[in-house]
Amino acid sequence: MLAKRSILRAAAAAATTAAGSLSISPGVAQEGGLQLDFGIEHRLESTDNLALDFPAEGRTSRASTALSFALESATRTQQFSLSGSAALWLSEEPGTGSDTRIARPALRLTYGRQSANAALSFDARYREEQVEFLTPFDDGDEGEDGDGGDTDPGETTDITGTGQRINYGAKARLELGTAAPLGLIFDAGLSEVDYSSTTDPDLVDSSRRNLAATTRLRISPVTEGTVALSYATYEDSDDTERETSTVNFGVKHALSPATRFEAALGYAVIDTEEPGLSSREEGSTARLSIEYDMPDGSIEANFASTIDQNGTQRTLSFGRVLERRSSKISARLGVSDTDDRGTDLIGALSWQQALPTGAIEARLARRVRSVGDDGYQLRTLVSLGYARDINQVSAISFDLDYAWLDEIGANSVTQGTATATYSRAVNADWDMNFGAKYRLRDEDTVGKATSTGVFISLSRDFSYRP
């Protein structure tokens, strides 16, 4: 029987087949030690209608070699990690013929340092991606509700066509007085998204900056209060400029060893400048939550009222987490209310189950999310994953993703992806994957586009500790 790590690696390989490049997670370095991880993958794939165009385009054939590395060092007071990946693509594409390129380069640097009464952290990232490989399933945790505000149009709107996206940014945090009754926290961040050679005119370049300062007061061993000020800016290539200023007053209180209560009240002002138009949204914000620990998990209730450039969104949800020795179930059900959509049912359900010879995971998420200046979008995502050992050297995995995007005044769009992968250990070092993928996209006013593809890959990961 394959090791559990092999099963999860097979499932991860199926989930990343569209990317055509390899990325590995840094290993956890022992305290005071340095660890280097390397990965290499050779891959052959053939896919028809790669960009899900309507009418369909021809077939794309590609050979690629991907390299990745990760370096991590940890001591009692410092943590450092550097990871990166890139691939060499040799492609035969419809309409353009042969193409050779360095594809999907990515680099990430993180650093953290702690002392007896202070902490510093830094995170920087850079990544280039092909637009045709981006899907709604690449987004963040769809289970979180009520966090309106500006987000990357390339991640929140429906993505079509071809082109390239460069996404880079950095963030830093300084905490003073971590062990004292009075503390200060400073946050700063920037993010840039640049598109080139795209066929979708809705994909625009964007730039974000944010600064925040928080004062924390430990009133008692079970009560903590905060005052936070933040300022953020947003600009894009459609000549939209936005400034957001907020102030928040919060409190955290442990009602008992098993019960925690949090509350926050604030006020936000959002000023937007567009060609020939200026607008302001402002109003109060609120967050309330209570969580109770149980022997087999937890139960919680949450309320949030937020404001952004599209107006006010109010959400109310109730959740339950149930943990067993070999499984975990998390469920949340609630409602969202916005001015343009009215009331929508929202929620999330996830199930993770370890099996004697594999693992299964299922996830359903339905949420209302603010999208640029276009109002609120109802997003429903379903994901299913299954991995199973066949014998000591081989395993299979299946993944299914489905998304439905409904935006007021725009087309409803559904997208789906199904992938099947067979993995086999060639020897102690190398793994081989065979697989097939089916994708579809159905847009109300355009039509239905499908894509099928097959792939084979040979990969190896190895570590070195000086």
N, C-alpha and C positions, 0 to 999 in steps of 0.2 A: 504494500500500500504506500502510495506517495505520501511524503510528509505534508503536514497542513500548510506549510509555506508554499509548497509546490502547487497545491490546489488554488490558493489565493493568487499566486502568480499567473496561473492559467486563466483565472477569471479576469485579472487585470489585463492580460494580453488581449483577450477578446474585447474588452472595453476600449482599448486604444488602437485597434487595428486601422481605423480611418486615419489616424495621425501619420502613420508611416515612419515614425521615429521612436526611439527608445528613451525612456527616462526612468531613473531608478531612485529610490528613496535612500537617503543617507543612512548608513548603519549607526547604531548608537555607540559612540566611542566610550570606552571605559574611562573612568575619572583619571585625569592626568595623561591620557593616551591620545594618540593620533591614529585615525583610521582612514584609509583610502578605498573607495569602491569604484569599480569600473564596469562598464557594460558595452557589449557590441551586438548588433543585430544585422544580419543580411536578410533582405526581404524581396520577394517577387510578388506582384499583384496585377490583376487585370480587372477593370471596372468600367461598365458602360454608364453613360450619362452621369458622370461624376458630380457635376454641379447641379443635378436635379433640374435641368432646364425643361421647358415645355414650349415647342416640341423637343423631343430628346436629342441630345448630341450623340456623337459616336463613342467609341471605346478608348479608354486611356490605359496604357500599359506602362508599368514602372518597375525599375529595379533600384533598390536603395540600400545604403549602408549607413547605419546610425551608430554613433559613439556617445557615451555618456560617462560622467565621472561625478564623484561626490567626495568631499574632504570634510571631516569633522573632528574637532578637538574639544575636550571638555575638562575643566578643572572644578574645584569646589566653588570658585567665584566667577568663572568665565566660561562662555560657550561660543564656539565659532564654527560656522559651516559655510561651505562654498560648493555649489553644484552647477552642472551645465550639461547641455546635450546639443547635438546637431546631426544632420543627415545629408548625405550626398545622393541626389536623385538623378537618375537617367530615365527620361520619360519619352513616350511617344503619344502625343496628344492630338485629338481631332482638330483640324483646321490650322494648327500651328506646327505640326510635325515634331521633330526631335527637340528635346530641351534638356539641358544639364544645369543643375543649380545646387547651391548649398541651401538646404531647407530647414525650417523650424529651429533655428538656433535659439537657445534659451540659457539664461544665467541667473543664479540667485545667490545672494550673500546675506547671511544673518550673523549678528553679533549681540551678545548679552553679557552684562557684568553686574554683579551684586556685591554690596558691602553690608556692613551691619545695619546701616540706616538709609541706604539709597540703592537705586537700581537704574540701569541704562540699557536700552535695547534699540537695535537698528535693523532694518530689513530693506534690501534693495533687490529689484527684479527687472529682467528684460526678456522679452519673448517675441518672436516673429511666428505668425501662423498664416496658413492659407484659408481664405474666407470659405471656400467650398467644404472645409472640414469642420466648421463651427456649427453647432447645433444648440437648441434650447437646453439640452442635457448637460452642456458645459457650464451652466450657470451655477451660482452658489447654492446654499442650503435653501431649498424651496419651502422648508418647514417654518421659517421665520416669517412672521406677519407683522405688518404695521410699521415697517422701516422705510417710509417714503423718502424721496430725495433724488438727486441726480445720480444716475448710474450710466454706465457705458452703453451708448445706443447699440453698439455691436453685440452686447450681451443681453439686452432686454427686448429689443425689437426682433421681428422676424428677419432672418438672414438668408439672403439668396445670392446666386451668381458666383462669380469668381473674383480673385484679387488677393491682396496681401494686407494683413493687419500687424502693426508693431505696437506692442503694449509694454510700457515700462513705467517704473515709479519707485518711490522710496518713502519710508515712514520711520519716525524716531520717537522714542518716549523716554522722558527723564522723570524719575520718582524720587522725591526727597522726603525724609521723615517716614520711611516705611515701617519703622518700629516705634515711632513716637505718636503721642496723641494727636498732634497736628502735622499734616503732610501736604505736599504740593505735587501735582502731576502736570507735566507739560507734554503736549503732543503736537507733532507737525508732520505733514505728508504732502506728497505731490503725485500726480498720475497723468500720463500722456497716452493717448490712443491716436495712431496715425494710420490712415488707409491709403492704398495706392493701387492703381490699375483695377479698380472695382467696376463691376457691371451693375451694381445696385446703388442708385443715387441717394438712397436714404442713409447710407453709411457715411457718417461725417467725422472728421477729426475733432478731438476734444481735449481739453486741458483742465485739470483741477488742482486747487491748492486748498489746504485747510490748516488752521491753527486752533489749539484749544488749551485752556488752563483750568485746572480743577483744584479746589481746596477741600481737603478731607479732614474732618474732625471726629475723633473717636470719643464719643460722649461717655460711653460706659463699655464694659466688656462685651455687651450684647447690642449696642446701638452705635451707629455711625451716620454722620451727616455729611453732605457734599454740596458745594456750590460750583457750577461749571459755566464757563463762557467759551463760546466757539465762534469762529468766523471762517467761511468757506467761499471760494469763487469757482465759477465754471465758465468756460468759453468754448465755442466750437466754430467750425469753418463756415457755418450758415450765419455768422455774425450775431449769434446769440451770446449775451453776457449776463451772468447772474451772480448776485451776492446774497449770502445767507448768514444771518446773525442770530444766535440763540443764547438764552440764559436758562439754566436749569437749577432747581433746588431739590435735592433728594435725601432720602433717609432709608437706612437698612436696619432692621430690628429682628432679633431672634426672639420670637414669642416663647419658644421652648427649645430644648435640644433638637427636636425634630421638626420645628415649624419656623419658617423664615418669611418675613414680610418686607417688601420693598415698595416705595412710592416716590414719584418725582413729578414736580410741577414746573412748567417753564413757559417761555414766550419766544416766538420765532418771527423774524421779518425776512421776507424773500423779495428782493428787487430784481426784475428781469428787464433787460433792454434788448429789443429786436428791431430790425429795420422798420422804421416808421411806427413803432409801438413800444410803450413803456407800461409796465404793470407792477403791482405790489400785492403780495399775499402776506397777511400777518394774523396772528392769533395765538391763543394759549395752547399748550401741549400738556399731556398728562400720561403717566404710566403707573399702573398698579399691578402688583403680582403677589401671590402667596403660594408657598410650596410646603408640602408636608411629606416627610420621609416615612416610608412604610417598610415592613420587613422584607417585602418582595419588590421594592421600587419606590415610586413617589407619585404624588398627585398634585396638580397645580391649577391655578386660575389666573388669567391675565387679561388686563384691559389696557388699551393704548389709544390715545388720540394724538395724531401727528398732523403736521401741515407742511406742504411743499408748494412748488409752483403750480400744481394742478388743483390745489384746494386742501380740504381737510378729509382725513380718513380716520374712521373709528373702528376698532376691532375688539371683539370679546371672544375669548376661547378658554376651553377647559381641556386639560391633558392628563394622561395617565401613562406611567412607565412601569412595565411589568418585566422583571428580570428572573430568569431561571438559570440553572447551572449550564445549560447548553443552548439557551435561547433568550431573546430580548424582543419585547413588543412595546412600541411607543405609539400612542394615539392621541390626537388632538382634534377637537371639533369646535367650530365657532362661526361667527358672522362678521362680515366687513360691510361698512356703510360709507359711501362716498357720494358727493353731490351729483356727479354725472352718471354713475352706474346704479345708484340706489343700494339695496341690500343684497349681498351675495353670500351663499354658504361657503365657508372655507374650512380647511382642516388638513391633517396629515396623518398617515398611517405607515409605519415601518415595522418589518418583521425580519429578524435575523435568527437563523436556526442552524446549529452545527449538527451534521449527520455523521453516522459512523464512518462513512467513506467520502464525505464531501461537505458541502455547505449550500444553503439556499437563502436568498434575500429578496424581499419584496417591498416596494415603496410606492405610496400614493400621496401626492401633494396637490392641493388646490388653494390658490391664493390670489389676491388682488394686488397688483403692483403698479406703481407710478412709472410711466414711460415717457421720458423727455417732457415735451410740452403737449403731448397728444392725449393726455388724460390717463385713465387707469385701465389696465389690461387684466383680464381674468385668465390665469394660467393653470392648466391642469396637466400634471405629469404623472406617468405610471412607469415604473421600472421593475423588471424581474430578472433575477440572476441565479444561475444554478451551476455548481461545479461538482464533479464526482470523479474519484479515482476508479480506473478500470482495473489496473493491477499495479505492481510496484514501479513501473516505468512509464505509465501512460495515464492520461486523464482527459475528460471532456468537459466543456462548459458551454452554456447557452445564456444569451443576454437579450432582453427585449426592452426597448424604450419607446414610449409613445407620449406625444405632447399635443395639446390643443390650446391655441392662443386665440382669445376673443377680445378684440379691442373696439370700443365704441367708434363708429364712423369709419371703420376699416374692415378689410376682409377677415373672415375667420380662416385660420390656417391650422392644419393638422400635419404633424411630422412623425414618422416612426422609423425605427431601426431594429433589425433582428440579426443577431450574429451567432454562429455556431463555430466552435473551435475544438480541434483535437490536438492535444499536446503529448509529446513523447520525449523522454530523455534518451538522447543518442548515446551518451556515455555519462561519466560522472560530472562532466563540465558543461556539455552542450545540450540545449533543448531545441526541439523542432516543433513548430506549430503549423497545422493545416486548417484552413477555415473558409467560410463563405459568409457573405453579408448581403442583406436586402434592405433597401431604404425606400421610403415613399414620402411624397409631399403633395398635399391636396389643398389648393387655394380656391376659394369660392368663385372668383371672377376670372381665374386663369385656367385651371384644370388640374389634372392629376399627373404627377411625374414620378417615375420609379427608377431605381438603379440597382443592379446586381453586380457582385464582384466576388472573386476568389483570391486567396493569397496563400503563400507558404513562406515561413521564416525560420531562420536558424540563429539562435542567440545564446549568449553566455554572460554571466555576471561573476565577478570575482573580487575579493577583498585583499587588502594588504595592510599590515600594521607594522610600522618601522620599529 
